[in-house]
Amino acid sequence: MAGTNGKGSVIAYLAAMASAAGRTAHAYTSPHLVRFHERIALGGRAIPEADLSALLEECAAANGGTPITFFEITTAAAFLAFSRTPADLLLLETGLGGRLDATNVVARPRLSVLTPISIDHVHYLGDSLAQIAAEKAGILKPGVPAVIAPQAATVQAVIHERAQALGAPLHEAGDSWSFEARGDGFTLRDGGGEIALPLPALPGAHQVENAAVAVACARQLPDFALDAPAVRAGLVAARWPGRLQRLGAGPLVDLLARDGRAGWEVWLDGGHNAAAGEALAQVVSNWTDRPVHLIYGMLNTKAARAFLHPLAERVDSLHAVAIPGEAASLSAEDAAAEARAVGLSAQPATSVDEALAAILARAPTPGRVLICGSLYLSGEVLSENN
C-alpha cells in the first residue's frame, strides 16, 4: 500500500475487518509513535521487543556487514517475523515512495492499493506531483488488481500509464467504485452492488474516504470472508492512535483542568503535509462551539506553510514547539516564523507543557487544543500523557 495520506488508517480498518471475520492479519507500518516495535503487528499485537531484537541480530548476521539502510534491515526483520508466524492477511505499508521501497519485493501480492497522492517527501521523490505519483505507482504489479483512491487528474494519468504498461487491472474511485457520505454513515457502490455502512470509528470527514477505500479493498478479497457484517464491525472497531485522537486523562489533560476549569479538550494529530492540513481544517471548521488553539511542531524537511495555510483563519492562537529528540525538527522560533508567514499570530514555547500553560493563562473560556504537525510529536505527547 502506497500513497501520501491515509495508508495507516486504511490498514487499521482492514485489520479490524479481518479480526471481526475471525481472520488473523499481520501489519507493517511506519513510523511508530512511542516504541519502535509498534511498526510490526502480529495478529493485531506489537511484536515483543525481545523477539524483534533477536530478529534484527539475525538479519545483521546474515547481511555480513554489507551496506544496508535502517529501513531495509527492519523490513527484513519484519518479513522474517511474518514468515515464522502464519496469518491470513499481511498488510504492508511502504515507507517513503513505492518503486524503490524495501517493502516492494513481493512479486505478486494479492492486491495493490494507492491511497490519495499529494506533495510530500520532495527531497526523495521529486518536486512535482507527476514525479511523486510515478514513484508511488511503482508498487503496481503485472496482473495484480489495484484499488485506487480518489486522485488528482495528474496522478490519475500517471497511474493509468503505469497500469497499462504492466497489465494491472484498476479498481478506481469514480469508475469501478464510488461512495457517498450521509448523516449517519456512507454508501459504497461497486460492481457487486450497493452496501450501506456506518460512520467509521476514526473521526473526520477524511476518514470516511479512508474507510471507503478499505471497504473497496475488502470487496476485492472475497476469499478472505470479509463479508458485510465483518466490514461494518471493522469500521466501528478500528483504532489508529495519533490520528485525530482525543486524549483522555493524563498529565497534559489534567494541566488544563486545574483550578476546576472544566470543558477543555485536547486532540492529537500526526498530519504533516498540505493535504493533511486541508483535512484538519475541515474538522476544525466544525468546531464552532468553543475556541481552537493550535500547538504544532514540524520537521525541517516538511512544508510548514503549506500545512498551516488552510488552518490560518480557523484557529484562535498558535504556539510552536520543537520536537523533542529530533535533530531535523524546526526550532520553536523557526516554526513560529513559518506560522506568521501565513498570517497566524504565533508564539514559540519551550515545550508542550509550557504552551498549554500559556493558552490557559490567556484564554477566558475553555476551548479545544489541537497538537499537530508531526507523528514524532504525536508520539512524544502520547508518551508524556501516559
ABEGO torsion letter per residue (X at the ends): XBEABGAAAAAAAAAAAAAAAGBBBBBBBOBBAABAAAABBBGGBBBBAAAAAAAAAAAAAAAGGBBBBAAAAAAAAAAAAAAABBBABBBBBBAABGAABAAAABABBABBBBBBBBBBGAAAAEABAAAAAAAAAAABBBGBBBBBBBBBAAAAAAAAAAAAAAGBBBBBBGAABBBBBBAAEBBBBBAAEBBBBBBBABBEAAAAAAAAAAAAAAAABAAAGBBAAAAAAAAAABBBBGBGBBBBBEAAAAAAABGGBBGBBBBBBABABAAAAAAAAAAAAABAABBBBBBBBBBAABBAAAAAAAAAAABABBBBBBBBGBAABBBAAAAAAAAAAAGBBBBBBABAAAAAAAAAAABABBBBBBBBGBAAAAAAAAAAAX
